[in-house]
């Protein structure tokens, strides 16, 4: 999401960096806290570590994560970044439904992380780094692709600015004494 906003110049690079670092640190802290609170040999953390399902290879997993993240970022742009968005008042519901559908469809295939911070924390806490690149590259590609596509298709100006004389704000007298504005 943050990379999508950065790619479409909707967030300053320094603030994007702060967001990314904060998300990664929060993901690690959450996983370590979970490991400490539920000391069952790390089972809770390991269960949260994304993994490829049976028959899914690395490239397929990366593409699945990219598609899942594409849908999520598209809905976020449509419901929050688009000033004409029809779902502004229920953006959280639209985003929540998208996450739910992504998890139902992609969970068995890749764990449906859709966010590198969501993957990094459990990977670090469990020490499981198998195919870790999938959960960094896939969401980054999918999120940036969705943001740029939405920006280009819906948020850019669809018609050129009309060209004409500049408005001066001067009221011109009308024949007969009445003024035009």
C-alpha positions in Angstrom: 0.0 0.0 0.0 2.7 2.5 1.0 4.7 1.7 -2.1 1.6 2.3 -4.2 1.0 5.7 -2.6 4.7 6.5 -3.1 4.6 5.4 -6.8 1.7 7.7 -7.4 3.2 10.6 -5.5 0.5 10.6 -2.9 3.0 10.4 0.0 6.4 12.0 0.5 9.3 9.7 0.3 10.5 10.4 3.9 7.1 9.7 5.3 6.8 6.5 3.2 10.1 5.4 4.7 8.9 6.1 8.2 5.7 4.1 7.4 7.7 1.1 6.0 10.1 1.0 8.9 7.3 1.3 11.5 5.3 -1.5 9.8 8.3 -3.8 9.7 9.2 -3.1 13.3 5.6 -3.6 14.4 5.4 -6.9 12.6 8.5 -8.2 14.3 7.4 -6.9 17.8 4.0 -8.5 17.4 5.5 -11.9 16.4 8.0 -11.8 19.2 5.3 -10.8 21.7 3.1 -13.7 20.4 6.0 -16.1 20.8 6.6 -14.9 24.4 2.9 -15.0 25.4 2.2 -18.4 23.8 5.4 -20.4 24.4 4.3 -23.6 22.8 7.5 -24.2 21.0 6.8 -21.3 18.7 3.7 -23.1 17.2 1.6 -19.9 17.2 4.3 -17.9 15.4 5.1 -20.8 13.0 1.4 -21.1 12.2 1.5 -17.4 11.3 4.5 -17.7 9.0 3.3 -17.7 5.4 4.2 -20.8 3.4 3.6 -22.2 0.0 0.8 -24.7 -0.3 1.3 -28.1 -1.9 2.1 -27.9 -5.6 2.8 -24.2 -5.6 6.3 -23.1 -6.6 8.1 -19.9 -5.8 7.1 -18.0 -9.0 3.5 -19.1 -8.8 3.4 -18.0 -5.1 4.9 -14.6 -6.0 2.3 -14.1 -8.7 -0.5 -15.2 -6.4 0.7 -12.7 -3.7 0.9 -10.0 -6.4 -2.7 -10.6 -7.5 -4.0 -10.7 -4.0 -2.3 -7.4 -3.1 -3.4 -5.9 -6.4 -7.0 -6.5 -5.4 -6.5 -5.1 -1.9 -4.7 -1.9 -3.1 -7.2 -1.4 -5.9 -10.1 -1.4 -3.3 -8.1 0.9 -1.0 -7.5 3.4 -3.8 -11.2 3.2 -4.9 -12.5 3.7 -1.4 -10.1 6.1 0.2 -7.8 7.8 -2.3 -10.5 8.5 -5.0 -12.4 11.7 -4.0 -15.4 10.4 -6.0 -15.3 7.0 -4.3 -18.7 5.7 -3.6 -17.6 3.6 -0.6 -15.9 6.4 1.4 -18.4 6.0 4.3 -17.9 2.3 4.5 -14.3 2.0 3.2 -13.3 -0.3 6.1 -16.1 -2.7 5.2 -15.0 -2.8 1.5 -11.3 -3.3 2.6 -12.2 -5.9 5.2 -14.3 -7.9 2.7 -11.4 -7.8 0.2 -8.9 -9.0 2.8 -11.3 -11.8 3.7 -11.8 -12.9 0.1 -8.0 -12.7 -0.5 -7.4 -15.0 2.6 -10.1 -17.4 1.6 -8.7 -17.7 -2.0 -5.0 -17.3 -1.4 -4.5 -18.6 2.2 -4.2 -22.2 1.3 -1.8 -21.4 -1.6 0.6 -18.8 0.0 -0.7 -17.8 3.4 -2.1 -14.6 1.8 0.3 -12.2 3.6 -0.4 -9.3 1.2 2.2 -7.2 3.2 5.9 -7.8 3.7 5.6 -6.7 7.4 3.0 -9.4 7.9 5.5 -12.0 6.6 8.7 -10.6 8.2 7.7 -10.7 11.8 6.7 -14.4 11.9 9.6 -15.4 9.7 12.1 -13.7 12.0 10.4 -15.0 15.2 10.2 -18.6 13.9 13.5 -18.6 12.0 11.6 -19.9 8.9 13.0 -18.1 5.8 11.9 -20.6 3.1 11.1 -18.7 0.0 10.9 -15.4 1.9 11.3 -13.3 -1.2 7.8 -14.3 -2.4 6.2 -12.2 0.4 8.3 -9.2 -0.3 8.4 -9.1 -4.1 4.8 -10.2 -4.8 3.0 -7.6 -2.6 5.4 -4.8 -3.8 4.7 -5.6 -7.5 0.9 -6.1 -7.0 0.5 -3.0 -4.9 2.5 -0.7 -7.2 0.7 -2.1 -10.3 -2.8 -1.5 -8.7 -1.9 2.0 -7.6 -0.5 3.1 -10.9 -3.4 1.4 -12.8 -6.0 3.1 -10.6 -4.3 6.4 -10.8 -4.0 6.2 -14.6 -7.5 4.9 -15.2 -9.5 6.9 -12.7 -7.6 9.6 -10.9 -5.8 11.4 -13.7 -7.6 14.2 -15.6 -9.8 12.6 -18.2 -10.2 15.8 -20.3 -7.7 18.5 -21.0 -8.1 21.9 -19.2 -10.1 24.3 -21.3 -7.9 27.0 -22.9 -9.2 30.5 -23.0 -8.6 34.0 -21.7 -7.7 34.1 -18.0 -10.4 35.2 -15.6 -9.6 38.6 -14.2 -12.4 38.9 -11.7 -13.2 42.4 -13.2 -16.9 43.1 -13.7 -17.5 44.7 -17.1 -20.2 47.3 -17.5 -23.1 46.3 -19.6 -24.8 48.6 -22.1 -27.7 50.2 -20.2 -25.9 50.3 -16.9 -26.2 46.7 -15.6 -23.0 44.9 -14.8 -21.9 41.5 -16.1 -20.0 39.2 -13.8 
